[in-house]
């Protein structure tokens, strides 16, 4: 599980030593670590866990910045707990980016 990950030196979840489908990620609005880290830790394609093409399950988060992923009472923390106890099917997924808004 990644929260605000600056990258993991691989370009796809399948390159990690975990069963398929067991890589989870969150990225909060205003967290600079992922985008800054992609240049040093983003694998051969500068891909990080919050990128769709990385292949991680994307969880929603209602926190801001880099320090509140574990703040009590948040959707962010609840989603992490669901994954940890094996109830990933109950996680609130991150909505896909709406590219039609880009002009």
Backbone as JSON Lines, residues from 0, in Angstrom:
{"i":0,"aa":"X","n":[0.84,-1.16,0.0],"ca":[0.0,0.0,0.0],"c":[0.89,1.23,0.0]}
{"i":1,"aa":"X","n":[0.59,2.17,-0.88],"ca":[1.34,3.41,-0.98],"c":[0.42,4.58,-0.65]}
{"i":2,"aa":"X","n":[0.93,5.54,0.07],"ca":[0.21,6.77,0.36],"c":[1.18,7.91,0.12]}
{"i":3,"aa":"X","n":[0.93,8.68,-0.94],"ca":[1.82,9.78,-1.27],"c":[3.19,9.32,-1.71]}
{"i":4,"aa":"X","n":[3.25,8.2,-2.41],"ca":[4.53,7.61,-2.8],"c":[5.26,8.43,-3.85]}
{"i":5,"aa":"X","n":[6.55,8.68,-3.64],"ca":[7.35,9.35,-4.66],"c":[7.86,8.39,-5.73]}
{"i":6,"aa":"X","n":[7.39,7.16,-5.73],"ca":[7.8,6.18,-6.72],"c":[8.55,5.04,-6.07]}
{"i":7,"aa":"X","n":[8.69,3.94,-6.82],"ca":[9.28,2.73,-6.26],"c":[10.3,2.07,-7.19]}
{"i":8,"aa":"X","n":[10.8,2.83,-8.14],"ca":[11.85,2.36,-9.06],"c":[11.42,1.23,-9.99]}
{"i":9,"aa":"X","n":[10.12,0.98,-10.08],"ca":[9.57,0.09,-11.1],"c":[8.46,0.87,-11.8]}
{"i":10,"aa":"X","n":[8.12,0.44,-13.0],"ca":[7.13,1.18,-13.78],"c":[5.75,0.54,-13.82]}
{"i":11,"aa":"X","n":[5.6,-0.62,-13.18],"ca":[4.28,-1.26,-13.16],"c":[4.14,-2.13,-11.92]}
{"i":12,"aa":"X","n":[2.94,-2.19,-11.41],"ca":[2.65,-2.99,-10.21],"c":[3.05,-4.45,-10.39]}
{"i":13,"aa":"X","n":[2.95,-4.97,-11.6],"ca":[3.31,-6.37,-11.86],"c":[4.79,-6.66,-11.62]}
{"i":14,"aa":"X","n":[5.62,-5.63,-11.56],"ca":[7.05,-5.8,-11.32],"c":[7.37,-5.93,-9.83]}
{"i":15,"aa":"X","n":[6.36,-5.81,-8.99],"ca":[6.57,-5.93,-7.55],"c":[6.35,-7.37,-7.13]}
{"i":16,"aa":"X","n":[6.96,-7.76,-6.04],"ca":[6.89,-9.14,-5.57],"c":[5.68,-9.36,-4.67]}
{"i":17,"aa":"X","n":[4.5,-9.08,-5.23],"ca":[3.23,-9.31,-4.53],"c":[2.24,-9.9,-5.53]}
{"i":18,"aa":"X","n":[1.23,-10.6,-5.06],"ca":[0.24,-11.17,-5.99],"c":[-0.46,-10.08,-6.8]}
{"i":19,"aa":"X","n":[-0.85,-10.41,-8.01],"ca":[-1.56,-9.48,-8.89],"c":[-2.8,-8.95,-8.17]}
{"i":20,"aa":"X","n":[-3.0,-7.64,-8.26],"ca":[-4.16,-7.01,-7.65],"c":[-3.97,-6.59,-6.21]}
{"i":21,"aa":"X","n":[-2.79,-6.83,-5.66],"ca":[-2.55,-6.52,-4.25],"c":[-1.74,-5.25,-4.03]}
{"i":22,"aa":"X","n":[-1.65,-4.39,-5.04],"ca":[-0.95,-3.12,-4.88],"c":[-2.02,-2.02,-4.82]}
{"i":23,"aa":"X","n":[-1.97,-1.22,-3.76],"ca":[-2.95,-0.18,-3.51],"c":[-2.25,1.17,-3.37]}
{"i":24,"aa":"X","n":[-2.92,2.24,-3.75],"ca":[-2.33,3.57,-3.72],"c":[-3.35,4.65,-3.37]}
{"i":25,"aa":"X","n":[-2.84,5.69,-2.72],"ca":[-3.6,6.92,-2.47],"c":[-2.69,8.1,-2.78]}
{"i":26,"aa":"X","n":[-3.27,9.15,-3.33],"ca":[-2.55,10.42,-3.48],"c":[-3.52,11.54,-3.14]}
{"i":27,"aa":"X","n":[-3.18,12.3,-2.11],"ca":[-4.02,13.42,-1.67],"c":[-3.77,14.65,-2.53]}
{"i":28,"aa":"X","n":[-4.8,15.47,-2.67],"ca":[-4.63,16.77,-3.32],"c":[-3.58,17.57,-2.55]}
{"i":29,"aa":"X","n":[-2.74,18.24,-3.27],"ca":[-1.74,19.1,-2.65],"c":[-0.53,18.37,-2.09]}
{"i":30,"aa":"X","n":[-0.38,17.08,-2.39],"ca":[0.79,16.34,-1.95],"c":[1.84,16.4,-3.05]}
{"i":31,"aa":"X","n":[2.93,17.13,-2.84],"ca":[3.94,17.28,-3.89],"c":[4.88,16.09,-4.04]}
{"i":32,"aa":"X","n":[4.96,15.22,-3.03],"ca":[5.95,14.14,-3.03],"c":[5.85,13.23,-4.27]}
{"i":33,"aa":"X","n":[4.65,12.79,-4.67],"ca":[4.6,11.89,-5.82],"c":[5.17,12.52,-7.1]}
{"i":34,"aa":"X","n":[4.76,13.72,-7.42],"ca":[5.22,14.3,-8.68],"c":[6.69,14.69,-8.65]}
{"i":35,"aa":"X","n":[7.18,15.13,-7.52],"ca":[8.61,15.45,-7.41],"c":[9.43,14.16,-7.49]}
{"i":36,"aa":"X","n":[8.97,13.12,-6.81],"ca":[9.72,11.87,-6.74],"c":[9.78,11.09,-8.03]}
{"i":37,"aa":"X","n":[8.83,11.31,-8.92],"ca":[8.79,10.51,-10.16],"c":[10.11,10.6,-10.93]}
{"i":38,"aa":"X","n":[10.84,11.7,-10.79],"ca":[12.07,11.87,-11.56],"c":[13.24,11.08,-11.0]}
{"i":39,"aa":"X","n":[13.16,10.64,-9.76],"ca":[14.23,9.85,-9.19],"c":[13.83,8.43,-8.84]}
{"i":40,"aa":"X","n":[12.51,8.22,-8.7],"ca":[12.04,6.91,-8.24],"c":[10.96,6.33,-9.14]}
{"i":41,"aa":"X","n":[10.73,6.89,-10.3],"ca":[9.6,6.51,-11.13],"c":[9.84,5.4,-12.13]}
{"i":42,"aa":"X","n":[10.8,4.55,-11.89],"ca":[11.05,3.44,-12.82],"c":[11.58,3.95,-14.15]}
{"i":43,"aa":"X","n":[11.56,3.08,-15.14],"ca":[12.15,3.46,-16.43],"c":[11.25,4.39,-17.24]}
{"i":44,"aa":"X","n":[10.01,4.58,-16.83],"ca":[9.12,5.48,-17.55],"c":[8.64,6.64,-16.71]}
{"i":45,"aa":"X","n":[9.32,6.9,-15.58],"ca":[8.94,7.97,-14.66],"c":[7.5,7.8,-14.2]}
{"i":46,"aa":"X","n":[7.11,6.56,-14.02],"ca":[5.75,6.22,-13.61],"c":[5.74,5.98,-12.11]}
{"i":47,"aa":"X","n":[4.73,6.51,-11.43],"ca":[4.6,6.35,-9.98],"c":[3.27,5.65,-9.68]}
{"i":48,"aa":"X","n":[3.1,5.12,-8.47],"ca":[1.89,4.36,-8.14],"c":[0.57,5.09,-8.35]}
{"i":49,"aa":"X","n":[0.56,6.42,-8.32],"ca":[-0.69,7.14,-8.54],"c":[-1.03,7.31,-10.03]}
{"i":50,"aa":"X","n":[-0.11,6.94,-10.92],"ca":[-0.4,6.99,-12.35],"c":[-1.26,5.78,-12.74]}
{"i":51,"aa":"X","n":[-2.27,6.0,-13.52],"ca":[-3.18,4.93,-13.94],"c":[-2.42,3.78,-14.59]}
{"i":52,"aa":"X","n":[-1.43,4.09,-15.42],"ca":[-0.71,3.03,-16.13],"c":[0.2,2.21,-15.22]}
{"i":53,"aa":"X","n":[0.42,2.63,-13.96],"ca":[1.2,1.83,-13.02],"c":[0.48,0.53,-12.67]}
{"i":54,"aa":"X","n":[-0.84,0.58,-12.64],"ca":[-1.62,-0.64,-12.4],"c":[-2.0,-0.91,-10.95]}
{"i":55,"aa":"X","n":[-1.84,0.08,-10.07],"ca":[-2.26,-0.1,-8.67],"c":[-3.75,0.16,-8.54]}
{"i":56,"aa":"X","n":[-4.37,-0.46,-7.55],"ca":[-5.74,-0.12,-7.19],"c":[-5.69,1.27,-6.57]}
{"i":57,"aa":"X","n":[-6.48,2.19,-7.08],"ca":[-6.46,3.57,-6.59],"c":[-7.59,3.79,-5.58]}
{"i":58,"aa":"X","n":[-7.22,4.23,-4.38],"ca":[-8.19,4.5,-3.33],"c":[-8.42,6.0,-3.22]}
{"i":59,"aa":"X","n":[-9.65,6.38,-2.89],"ca":[-9.91,7.8,-2.67],"c":[-9.32,8.22,-1.34]}
{"i":60,"aa":"X","n":[-9.06,9.51,-1.23],"ca":[-8.62,10.09,0.04],"c":[-9.27,11.45,0.18]}
{"i":61,"aa":"X","n":[-9.63,11.78,1.38],"ca":[-10.25,13.07,1.65],"c":[-9.32,13.99,2.43]}
{"i":62,"aa":"X","n":[-8.03,13.67,2.43],"ca":[-7.06,14.49,3.13],"c":[-6.31,15.37,2.13]}
{"i":63,"aa":"X","n":[-5.53,16.29,2.65],"ca":[-4.75,17.22,1.83],"c":[-3.29,17.13,2.23]}
{"i":64,"aa":"X","n":[-2.4,17.4,1.27],"ca":[-0.97,17.43,1.56],"c":[-0.39,16.06,1.81]}
{"i":65,"aa":"X","n":[0.82,16.02,2.36],"ca":[1.56,14.77,2.51],"c":[1.47,14.14,3.89]}
{"i":66,"aa":"X","n":[0.9,14.83,4.86],"ca":[1.0,14.35,6.24],"c":[-0.28,13.83,6.87]}
{"i":67,"aa":"X","n":[-1.4,13.84,6.17],"ca":[-2.67,13.48,6.8],"c":[-3.28,12.16,6.35]}
{"i":68,"aa":"X","n":[-2.54,11.33,5.64],"ca":[-3.09,10.05,5.18],"c":[-3.56,9.17,6.33]}
{"i":69,"aa":"X","n":[-2.97,9.36,7.51],"ca":[-3.29,8.51,8.67],"c":[-4.09,9.26,9.73]}
{"i":70,"aa":"X","n":[-4.72,10.35,9.33],"ca":[-5.52,11.16,10.24],"c":[-6.81,10.41,10.59]}
{"i":71,"aa":"X","n":[-7.09,10.29,11.88],"ca":[-8.27,9.58,12.34],"c":[-9.57,10.15,11.78]}
{"i":72,"aa":"X","n":[-10.52,9.26,11.52],"ca":[-11.84,9.67,11.05],"c":[-11.91,10.02,9.57]}
{"i":73,"aa":"X","n":[-10.86,9.74,8.81],"ca":[-10.87,10.1,7.39],"c":[-11.15,8.88,6.51]}
{"i":74,"aa":"X","n":[-11.64,9.15,5.32],"ca":[-11.83,8.09,4.32],"c":[-10.48,7.48,3.97]}
{"i":75,"aa":"X","n":[-9.44,8.3,3.95],"ca":[-8.09,7.81,3.66],"c":[-7.71,6.68,4.61]}
{"i":76,"aa":"X","n":[-7.84,6.92,5.9],"ca":[-7.46,5.92,6.89],"c":[-8.4,4.72,6.84]}
{"i":77,"aa":"X","n":[-9.69,4.96,6.65],"ca":[-10.65,3.85,6.57],"c":[-10.32,2.94,5.39]}
{"i":78,"aa":"X","n":[-9.99,3.51,4.23],"ca":[-9.63,2.7,3.07],"c":[-8.4,1.84,3.35]}
{"i":79,"aa":"X","n":[-7.41,2.41,4.0],"ca":[-6.21,1.64,4.34],"c":[-6.56,0.48,5.26]}
{"i":80,"aa":"X","n":[-7.39,0.74,6.24],"ca":[-7.79,-0.31,7.18],"c":[-8.53,-1.43,6.46]}
{"i":81,"aa":"X","n":[-9.4,-1.09,5.53],"ca":[-10.13,-2.12,4.77],"c":[-9.18,-3.01,3.99]}
{"i":82,"aa":"X","n":[-8.16,-2.44,3.38],"ca":[-7.18,-3.24,2.65],"c":[-6.43,-4.15,3.61]}
{"i":83,"aa":"X","n":[-6.01,-3.61,4.72],"ca":[-5.22,-4.38,5.68],"c":[-5.99,-5.58,6.22]}
{"i":84,"aa":"X","n":[-7.3,-5.43,6.45],"ca":[-8.09,-6.55,6.99],"c":[-8.67,-7.44,5.89]}
{"i":85,"aa":"X","n":[-8.24,-7.22,4.65],"ca":[-8.66,-8.09,3.56],"c":[-10.02,-7.78,2.97]}
{"i":86,"aa":"X","n":[-10.49,-6.55,3.14],"ca":[-11.8,-6.15,2.6],"c":[-11.64,-5.09,1.52]}
{"i":87,"aa":"X","n":[-10.69,-5.34,0.62],"ca":[-10.45,-4.39,-0.46],"c":[-11.66,-4.14,-1.33]}
{"i":88,"aa":"X","n":[-12.58,-5.09,-1.42],"ca":[-13.8,-4.89,-2.22],"c":[-14.67,-3.78,-1.65]}
{"i":89,"aa":"X","n":[-14.45,-3.4,-0.39],"ca":[-15.25,-2.36,0.25],"c":[-14.59,-0.98,0.21]}
{"i":90,"aa":"X","n":[-13.4,-0.89,-0.37],"ca":[-12.68,0.37,-0.46],"c":[-13.44,1.35,-1.36]}
{"i":91,"aa":"X","n":[-13.41,2.63,-0.96],"ca":[-13.96,3.69,-1.79],"c":[-12.91,4.02,-2.85]}
{"i":92,"aa":"X","n":[-13.18,3.65,-4.1],"ca":[-12.15,3.86,-5.14],"c":[-12.04,5.32,-5.55]}
{"i":93,"aa":"X","n":[-10.87,5.68,-6.02],"ca":[-10.67,7.02,-6.56],"c":[-11.37,7.08,-7.92]}
{"i":94,"aa":"X","n":[-12.12,8.13,-8.13],"ca":[-12.81,8.29,-9.41],"c":[-11.77,8.54,-10.5]}
{"i":95,"aa":"X","n":[-11.97,7.94,-11.68],"ca":[-11.03,8.19,-12.78],"c":[-11.03,9.67,-13.15]}
{"i":96,"aa":"X","n":[-9.89,10.17,-13.61],"ca":[-9.79,11.56,-14.01],"c":[-10.67,11.81,-15.24]}
{"i":97,"aa":"X","n":[-11.39,12.9,-15.21],"ca":[-12.28,13.25,-16.32],"c":[-11.5,14.1,-17.33]}
{"i":98,"aa":"X","n":[-10.93,13.42,-18.32],"ca":[-10.1,14.11,-19.31],"c":[-10.9,15.04,-20.21]}
{"i":99,"aa":"X","n":[-12.22,14.92,-20.24],"ca":[-13.03,15.8,-21.07],"c":[-13.01,17.23,-20.53]}
{"i":100,"aa":"X","n":[-12.58,17.42,-19.27],"ca":[-12.5,18.77,-18.7],"c":[-11.29,19.54,-19.21]}
{"i":101,"aa":"X","n":[-10.32,18.83,-19.79],"ca":[-9.1,19.46,-20.31],"c":[-9.41,20.09,-21.65]}
{"i":102,"aa":"X","n":[-9.1,21.35,-21.79],"ca":[-9.4,22.05,-23.05],"c":[-8.14,22.42,-23.78]}
